[in-house]
Amino acid sequence: MDKAKGKAKEAAGAITGDEEKKTEGRAEQRKAEAQEQATQKEQTRRAEKEAKEAEKDRDRQERRDKGLLGGVSDSLSGRDRR
């Protein structure tokens, strides 16, 4: 939205010959782009954090599963049941 507003200001400045308005419009566009990039970086950071947590949870569950089955032997044959 801010990007469109900046473009409109820049266009209005170009039509009227108002260099200050054009400059202001460009500045608003750059600000909007910077905000979009910051938002994208934050979303990426959150997704990476969630992925790491999911991986940790999976690893924990695998260790639990191995712990429950590990060391159990077949009582009749004496063989490990792994």
Contacts in CASP RR format, 6 or more apart in sequence:
PFRMAT RR
TARGET T0000
AUTHOR 0000-0000-0000
METHOD contacts of the structure
MODEL  1
MDKAKGKAKEAAGAITGDEEKKTEGRAEQRKAEAQEQATQKEQTRRAEKE
AKEAEKDRDRQERRDKGLLGGVSDSLSGRDRR
1 32 0 8 1.000
2 28 0 8 1.000
2 29 0 8 1.000
2 31 0 8 1.000
2 32 0 8 1.000
2 35 0 8 1.000
3 28 0 8 1.000
3 29 0 8 1.000
3 32 0 8 1.000
3 33 0 8 1.000
3 36 0 8 1.000
5 25 0 8 1.000
5 28 0 8 1.000
6 24 0 8 1.000
6 25 0 8 1.000
6 26 0 8 1.000
6 28 0 8 1.000
6 29 0 8 1.000
6 32 0 8 1.000
7 25 0 8 1.000
7 29 0 8 1.000
9 21 0 8 1.000
9 22 0 8 1.000
9 24 0 8 1.000
9 25 0 8 1.000
9 28 0 8 1.000
10 21 0 8 1.000
10 22 0 8 1.000
10 25 0 8 1.000
10 26 0 8 1.000
10 29 0 8 1.000
12 18 0 8 1.000
12 21 0 8 1.000
13 19 0 8 1.000
13 21 0 8 1.000
13 22 0 8 1.000
14 22 0 8 1.000
69 81 0 8 1.000
69 82 0 8 1.000
70 82 0 8 1.000
71 80 0 8 1.000
71 82 0 8 1.000
72 80 0 8 1.000
72 81 0 8 1.000
72 82 0 8 1.000
73 79 0 8 1.000
73 80 0 8 1.000
73 81 0 8 1.000
74 80 0 8 1.000
74 81 0 8 1.000
END
